[in-house]
């Protein structure tokens, strides 16, 4: 067998079942690769090699039992390594959220998504780097250092789930979990050339996800292909009594195999919103996305020009609502129940000093912004108005989905920017998110996948958005595209070919 | 220099509401940055929304009820393990009232 880190999920699943290699051997190969490449990539905050090998041994026992009795039901993820964004709890493993205020926090419970994947038998390699409390678009806001884009180490991997996207792109893990509040799965997937899903709000449990913007947060996943991400999705989706916002709807059983038909997307109506093809869109991003639209057309899809007229307002709406929710959610970090405490004489000083000292610059900025938007005298003008405009943005999507099945658009206006490229200019960094924010505000699902490269060799991504709970159509369309293209199979060259 | 939307006193008031101790250098930086951000956000005021209901959740509103029965929760020692100061099975805090 060649380099195991290059195998697809379906190759891993069948090789594990045939016993060509053990889950322990597979985990060790990924841990060795992480050991070699982490110094240049820094995709992880915490590695869990002992836990991973113990979980792999358990998976090997289950695989051995299955070989004796193949009538047992086992998951295609049994024995498969995954990386977990460091805002999701794994019981007994430090969870920092990229923040110094949680530098020593070890949760006593696991997130529901982690529990479901563990029940299927996955092997947790470690916790991946993230912007502090998932607030950022580059991982530069992590208190534990920036992650480097595997395609060009001087560029960011995107964010906030940049560590997870970089880990999958660099073949440090076949699959990874991320979270998407304003684009934090889709944008790093786009910047790193991997496939990433933001599910419908309410589709996947948030229990054990450290809250940022509670009306927007959703747990998603990364893999190399739509078929791989679909496997993770079917495991993590569904009602959870521990998250009252999850809906009790059937989760489709997605097994995406090779396309048998010549026009698998026959009569699929694809909306192309004019507001996403604007001045400021990098020429190569525009060209690659248009070429991908033509490819969808060749697969049978119909392209329909559409308008989402309130798109430009998504940025101010998001950057009022998310910080407002964050200012409430982050009130719990006060130096009392977890994390370090800055010494002070009275409790009020403990709060102020611990928070002032331990939160990073962007987190403090968003807490300030959200506190202002909610404060007496400004509530109606900022927060209240943002909530009303959010209704208009939702209405744009509802109107569009009356006429089309999916909406196709670029994920970001540019490819991955340079580390430090936005300096100390938060507004210019926020503008990176213009194309991902609307889906979060409307709660609709989005799937990002690679559709080309720019002149520097950095990946370009496209996203498909669907109506609420219509993830399946996104997966089917992206899968059909990936059957006739190979962008998702390209890998960055990170070390000399061992051959 | 352009007039800023926020005064230093307002920045201090917000920081006080948010229980954040800021240095003078941070106050100056946040005053400038938050002023620029809020100026950009003024475009929202141009939209007529007086007939538009606010969205606080994208989900249909409904009640999520469960049976009212006792269930085991997390163990106290596990929950106290991450705390900076613990005494007699409880979180220890500095004086609340002087």
Interface residues (C-beta under 8 A of the other chain):
Chain A: X104 X105 X106 X108 X109 X201 X202 X215 X241 X244 X245 X247 X312 X313 X316 X317 X319 X320 X327 X331 X334 X335 X336 X337 X338 X339 X340 X341 X344 X345 X346 X347 X348 X349 X350 X351 X352 X353 X355 X356 X357 X359 X361 X364 X365 X367 X368 X369 X371 X372 X375 X381 X382 X384 X385 X386 X387 X388 X389 X390 X391 X392 X394 X424 X426 X427 X430 X441 X442 X443 X468
Chain B: X6 X10 X11 X13 X14 X15 X17 X18 X19 X20 X21 X22 X26 X29 X30 X33 X34 X36 X37 X38 X40 X41 X43 X44 X45 X47 X49 X52 X53 X54 X55 X56 X57 X58 X59 X64 X66 X74 X75 X78 X79 X81 X82 X83 X84 X85 X91 X93 X94 X95 X96 X98
